[in-house]
């Protein structure tokens, strides 16, 4: 597996795509749990503001710190995931977490379309 990917700017997204899909198996950034098999996610560029991963930090105005990410693996059927958990609904979305170690959010789910978006920069890759 590759080293931790912290920000979109440090991830070479094109090296992870083959035929519009994830070229490698996707793993949790914190534990060895497999999240998505090779070729199961479609690359999608869409801006979305995700709460920062790790311990919750509340900003000076009482708002959770967020990060705008734009590179995601779109998964249309939740059963295509190998191992993923979903939060309760928050602000009209559900957040994706590792079902084993509960690190996250790793992405989000659009409740209208039921599509899930796994952040490219918040996971690890390997074979």
C-alpha positions as CSV (number, residue, x, y, z in Angstrom):
1,X,0.0,0.0,0.0
2,X,1.2,3.5,-0.6
3,X,1.9,6.1,2.0
4,X,-0.8,8.2,3.6
5,X,-2.5,10.7,1.2
6,X,-3.5,13.8,3.2
7,X,-4.5,16.4,0.6
8,X,-5.8,16.4,-2.9
9,X,-2.7,18.5,-3.9
10,X,-0.4,15.7,-2.8
11,X,-2.2,12.9,-4.7
12,X,-1.4,12.1,-8.3
13,X,-5.0,11.4,-9.2
14,X,-4.2,10.4,-12.8
15,X,-1.9,7.6,-11.7
16,X,-4.8,6.1,-9.8
17,X,-7.3,6.0,-12.8
18,X,-7.5,3.4,-15.5
19,X,-10.5,3.5,-17.9
20,X,-12.2,6.1,-15.7
21,X,-12.1,3.7,-12.7
22,X,-9.9,3.1,-9.7
23,X,-6.8,1.3,-10.9
24,X,-5.9,-0.3,-7.5
25,X,-7.7,-1.7,-4.5
26,X,-8.7,1.0,-2.0
27,X,-7.9,0.5,1.7
28,X,-8.6,2.5,4.9
29,X,-6.0,5.2,5.6
30,X,-5.7,4.0,9.2
31,X,-6.2,0.2,9.3
32,X,-5.7,-2.6,6.7
33,X,-9.4,-2.9,5.9
34,X,-10.3,-3.2,2.2
35,X,-12.9,-0.6,1.3
36,X,-13.3,-0.9,-2.5
37,X,-12.0,-3.5,-5.1
38,X,-10.1,-2.5,-8.1
39,X,-12.4,-1.1,-10.8
40,X,-15.5,-0.7,-8.6
41,X,-15.4,3.1,-8.4
42,X,-15.8,5.7,-11.2
43,X,-13.6,8.8,-11.0
44,X,-15.7,11.9,-10.4
45,X,-14.6,15.5,-10.0
46,X,-17.0,17.3,-7.8
47,X,-16.4,19.8,-5.1
48,X,-17.8,18.9,-1.7
49,X,-16.9,20.2,1.8
50,X,-16.1,17.3,4.1
51,X,-15.4,17.7,7.8
52,X,-11.7,17.3,8.6
53,X,-10.8,13.7,9.3
54,X,-9.7,12.7,12.8
55,X,-10.7,14.3,16.1
56,X,-13.4,16.9,15.8
57,X,-12.1,20.4,15.9
58,X,-14.6,23.2,16.5
59,X,-13.7,26.5,15.0
60,X,-14.0,29.9,16.8
61,X,-17.6,30.3,15.7
62,X,-18.7,26.8,17.0
63,X,-18.5,25.3,13.5
64,X,-16.7,22.0,12.7
65,X,-13.6,22.6,10.5
66,X,-14.1,21.4,6.9
67,X,-12.0,20.8,3.9
68,X,-13.1,21.2,0.3
69,X,-12.1,18.1,-1.8
70,X,-12.8,17.6,-5.5
71,X,-11.6,14.1,-6.4
72,X,-13.8,11.2,-5.6
73,X,-14.6,7.6,-6.4
74,X,-18.3,7.4,-7.2
75,X,-20.0,4.2,-6.1
76,X,-23.6,3.9,-7.2
77,X,-24.5,0.8,-5.2
78,X,-23.6,0.5,-1.6
79,X,-23.2,-3.2,-2.0
80,X,-20.2,-2.6,-4.3
81,X,-18.2,-1.6,-1.2
82,X,-16.2,-4.2,0.6
83,X,-16.2,-2.5,4.0
84,X,-17.8,0.9,4.6
85,X,-20.0,2.4,7.3
86,X,-22.4,5.3,7.1
87,X,-23.1,8.0,9.7
88,X,-26.6,9.2,10.7
89,X,-27.9,12.0,8.4
90,X,-26.1,15.3,9.0
91,X,-27.1,18.4,7.0
92,X,-28.9,16.3,4.4
93,X,-25.9,13.9,3.8
94,X,-24.5,10.7,5.3
95,X,-20.8,10.5,5.8
96,X,-18.7,7.4,4.9
97,X,-16.4,5.9,7.6
98,X,-14.3,2.7,7.8
99,X,-16.6,0.0,9.2
100,X,-13.7,-1.5,11.1
101,X,-11.8,1.3,12.8
102,X,-14.5,4.1,12.3
103,X,-12.0,6.6,10.9
104,X,-13.6,9.3,8.8
105,X,-15.3,10.9,7.2
106,X,-13.8,9.2,4.1
107,X,-16.6,10.5,1.9
108,X,-20.3,11.2,1.7
109,X,-23.5,9.9,0.3
110,X,-26.0,11.9,-1.8
111,X,-29.4,10.9,-0.3
112,X,-31.3,11.9,-3.4
113,X,-29.4,9.8,-5.9
114,X,-28.0,7.2,-3.3
115,X,-24.6,7.6,-4.9
116,X,-21.6,7.5,-2.5
117,X,-18.4,9.5,-3.0
118,X,-15.2,8.2,-1.5
119,X,-12.5,10.9,-1.3
120,X,-9.4,9.9,-3.3
121,X,-7.1,11.7,-0.8
122,X,-8.6,10.0,2.3
123,X,-7.7,6.4,1.5
124,X,-4.7,4.3,0.6
125,X,-4.0,2.2,-2.5
126,X,-2.5,-1.2,-3.1
127,X,-3.0,-4.6,-4.8
